[in-house]
Amino acid sequence: MTGYDYGSARDWARFGLLRLWDGVWEGKRILPAGWVEFISTPAPADNTRGYGGLFWLNRGGAWKGLPEDTFMSSGFMGQHTVVIRSRDVVVVRMGPSPRDSTPYLTELVTRLLAGLPQ
């Protein structure tokens, strides 16, 4: 996939849930075992620990207020699918943003998490 794929918010939520549930959908393994660990592990050449297997990571703590295990895919003009495995949460943002929407998204998800039970 690329940052220019089309889908509804529900499609992107399913995309995130498949990663949240370690590649298993309705009891059937769709992604290979170990795939989610691969995409959420920092790439060896990235000293910031902010990029894994085609996903952006919070392993270096760049997204203040979000758990370190947060990872996300980023699409065209600020569309994101955020996965937080420790909180069992997927957040999809579909709105277009001509500028970097990551600070807005981080604030939004931080506030959402504050309202959810631990």
C-alpha positions as CSV (number, residue, x, y, z in Angstrom):
1,M,0.0,0.0,0.0
2,T,1.0,3.6,-0.5
3,G,-0.1,6.9,1.1
4,Y,-2.6,7.4,-1.8
5,D,-4.9,4.4,-1.3
6,Y,-8.6,5.1,-1.1
7,G,-10.9,3.7,1.6
8,S,-13.7,4.8,3.9
9,A,-13.1,5.5,7.6
10,R,-14.5,2.0,8.3
11,D,-12.1,0.4,5.9
12,W,-9.1,2.2,7.6
13,A,-10.5,1.2,11.0
14,R,-10.5,-2.5,9.8
15,F,-6.9,-1.9,8.5
16,G,-5.9,-0.8,12.0
17,L,-7.8,-3.5,13.8
18,L,-6.1,-6.2,11.8
19,R,-2.8,-4.8,13.2
20,L,-4.2,-4.3,16.7
21,W,-5.3,-8.0,16.7
22,D,-1.9,-9.2,15.5
23,G,-3.0,-10.1,12.0
24,V,-6.0,-12.2,13.0
25,W,-9.5,-11.4,11.7
26,E,-12.6,-13.2,12.9
27,G,-10.4,-16.1,14.2
28,K,-8.5,-16.5,10.9
29,R,-4.8,-15.4,10.5
30,I,-4.6,-13.0,7.6
31,L,-1.1,-11.6,8.2
32,P,1.9,-13.8,8.8
33,A,2.8,-14.5,12.5
34,G,5.3,-11.9,13.6
35,W,4.2,-9.3,11.0
36,V,2.9,-6.8,13.6
37,E,6.0,-7.1,15.6
38,F,8.0,-6.4,12.5
39,I,6.1,-3.3,11.6
40,S,6.2,-1.9,15.1
41,T,9.9,-2.5,15.7
42,P,12.2,0.4,14.9
43,A,14.2,0.1,11.7
44,P,17.9,-0.6,12.6
45,A,19.1,2.5,10.6
46,D,16.7,4.9,12.3
47,N,18.4,6.5,15.3
48,T,15.1,8.3,16.2
49,R,13.3,5.0,16.6
50,G,10.4,6.6,14.8
51,Y,10.1,4.3,11.8
52,G,9.5,0.6,11.5
53,G,8.3,-1.7,8.7
54,L,6.3,0.9,6.7
55,F,4.7,2.4,9.9
56,W,5.6,5.5,11.9
57,L,6.4,4.6,15.5
58,N,6.4,6.4,18.9
59,R,9.3,4.3,20.2
60,G,11.4,7.4,20.6
61,G,8.6,9.3,22.4
62,A,8.1,12.0,19.7
63,W,4.3,12.0,20.2
64,K,4.1,13.4,23.7
65,G,1.2,12.0,25.7
66,L,0.9,8.8,23.7
67,P,2.1,5.4,24.8
68,E,5.5,4.3,23.4
69,D,3.8,1.3,21.6
70,T,1.7,3.7,19.4
71,F,2.3,3.2,15.7
72,M,0.5,4.6,12.7
73,S,0.2,4.7,8.9
74,S,0.1,8.1,7.3
75,G,-1.8,8.9,4.1
76,F,-2.1,11.8,1.8
77,M,-2.7,15.2,3.4
78,G,-2.8,14.1,7.0
79,Q,-5.0,11.0,6.9
80,H,-3.8,8.6,9.6
81,T,-4.6,5.2,11.1
82,V,-3.3,5.1,14.7
83,V,-2.9,1.8,16.6
84,I,-2.2,1.7,20.3
85,R,-2.0,-1.9,21.3
86,S,-1.5,-1.3,25.1
87,R,-4.8,0.6,25.2
88,D,-6.7,-1.6,22.6
89,V,-7.5,1.4,20.5
90,V,-7.5,2.3,16.8
91,V,-8.1,6.0,15.7
92,V,-8.7,7.0,12.1
93,R,-8.4,10.6,10.9
94,M,-9.7,11.2,7.4
95,G,-9.7,15.0,7.1
96,P,-7.3,16.7,4.6
97,S,-4.7,19.0,6.1
98,P,-2.3,20.9,3.8
99,R,0.3,21.1,6.7
100,D,1.7,18.6,9.2
101,S,-1.4,17.3,11.1
102,T,0.7,15.2,13.5
103,P,0.6,17.7,16.4
104,Y,-3.2,18.0,16.1
105,L,-3.6,14.2,15.9
106,T,-1.4,13.7,18.9
107,E,-3.4,16.1,21.0
108,L,-6.7,14.5,19.8
109,V,-5.6,11.0,20.6
110,T,-4.1,12.0,24.0
111,R,-7.5,13.6,24.9
112,L,-9.4,10.5,23.7
113,L,-7.2,8.2,25.8
114,A,-7.7,10.4,28.9
115,G,-11.4,9.7,28.6
116,L,-11.1,5.9,28.2
117,P,-10.6,3.5,31.1
118,Q,-7.1,2.2,31.6
